[in-house]
């Protein structure tokens, strides 16, 4: 076997493998572009759950879900307490929800009591600022 300028032939099989690797590298951008999903809006679990419960319970104002869920998502001062409360109410079954006085679904009075208490304490400390 003769080596010329650092090139050493490696046999028929290796040529096929390098040809496949080259082909894979050429096709990679095409495959990557085809597999990329369009940018989707992030799922708002609060809004999804609220609308679902409004529909199930027949609450008269399901469009009222957007304001409270947006406030929850954008909270800064009481974010930790609010997210803890959200984690709790997202796990509640349908039976633990009711239509509130404003026609928007809310967890019933005895659901997520500790979490509600932490939110109330935080709101008192921050003078109502979320």
C-alpha positions in Angstrom: 0.0 0.0 0.0 1.4 3.3 -1.0 0.7 6.6 1.0 0.7 9.7 -1.2 0.8 13.1 0.5 -0.8 11.8 3.7 -3.7 10.1 1.8 -4.0 6.5 2.6 -6.8 4.6 0.8 -8.9 2.7 3.3 -10.8 0.3 1.1 -14.2 0.3 -0.5 -16.4 0.2 2.6 -14.9 3.4 4.1 -15.6 5.3 0.9 -19.2 4.4 1.2 -19.4 5.5 4.8 -17.7 8.8 4.0 -20.1 9.3 1.1 -23.1 8.7 3.4 -21.7 11.2 5.9 -21.2 13.8 3.2 -24.7 13.2 2.0 -26.1 13.5 5.5 -24.2 16.8 6.0 -25.7 18.1 2.8 -29.2 17.1 3.7 -29.0 18.3 7.3 -30.1 21.9 6.7 -33.1 20.7 4.6 -34.2 18.2 7.3 -33.7 20.7 10.0 -35.8 23.3 8.2 -38.6 20.7 7.6 -38.6 19.6 11.3 -38.7 23.1 12.8 -42.2 24.0 14.1 -43.5 27.4 13.6 -43.3 29.6 16.7 -46.4 28.8 18.7 -47.9 30.9 21.5 -47.0 29.5 24.9 -49.9 27.7 26.5 -51.4 29.7 29.5 -52.5 26.9 31.8 -54.5 29.4 33.9 -56.5 30.6 31.0 -57.0 27.1 29.6 -58.3 25.8 32.9 -60.5 28.8 33.5 -62.2 28.6 30.1 -62.6 24.8 30.5 -64.3 25.3 33.9 -66.4 28.1 32.7 -67.7 25.9 29.9 -68.3 22.9 32.2 -70.0 24.9 34.8 -71.9 27.2 32.5 -70.5 30.4 34.0 -72.0 33.4 32.2 -68.7 35.3 31.6 -65.8 33.0 30.4 -64.2 36.0 28.7 -63.6 37.3 32.2 -60.8 34.7 32.6 -58.3 36.7 30.7 -57.9 39.6 33.2 -57.1 37.5 36.3 -54.9 35.1 34.4 -52.9 37.9 32.9 -52.5 39.6 36.3 -51.3 36.2 37.7 -48.8 35.8 34.9 -47.4 39.3 35.2 -47.2 39.4 39.0 -43.9 40.5 40.5 -44.3 41.3 44.2 -46.3 38.2 45.2 -45.2 36.0 42.3 -44.1 33.1 44.5 -47.3 33.0 46.5 -49.5 33.4 43.4 -47.7 30.6 41.5 -48.1 28.3 44.5 -51.8 29.1 44.4 -51.9 28.5 40.7 -50.2 25.2 41.0 -52.9 24.2 43.5 -56.0 25.3 41.6 -54.7 23.8 38.3 -54.9 20.4 40.0 -58.4 20.8 41.3 -61.2 18.6 39.9 -64.3 20.1 38.4 -66.3 19.5 41.6 -64.1 21.9 43.5 -64.9 24.9 41.2 -67.9 27.2 41.1 -69.1 30.3 39.2 -68.1 33.4 41.1 -70.3 36.4 41.7 -68.7 38.1 38.6 -69.6 35.0 36.4 -66.0 33.7 36.2 -65.1 30.3 37.5 -63.2 30.2 40.8 -62.1 27.5 43.2 -64.7 26.9 45.9 -64.2 28.5 49.3 -62.4 25.5 50.9 -60.0 24.8 48.1 -56.3 25.7 48.3 -56.8 27.5 51.6 -53.2 27.6 52.7 -52.1 29.0 49.3 -54.9 31.6 49.4 -53.7 32.6 52.9 -50.2 33.1 51.7 -51.4 35.3 48.8 -53.6 37.4 51.2 -50.6 37.9 53.6 -48.4 39.0 50.7 -51.1 41.4 49.4 -51.4 42.9 52.9 -47.6 43.4 53.1 -47.5 45.0 49.6 -50.6 47.1 50.0 -52.4 45.1 47.3 -49.6 45.2 44.7 -49.2 41.9 42.9 
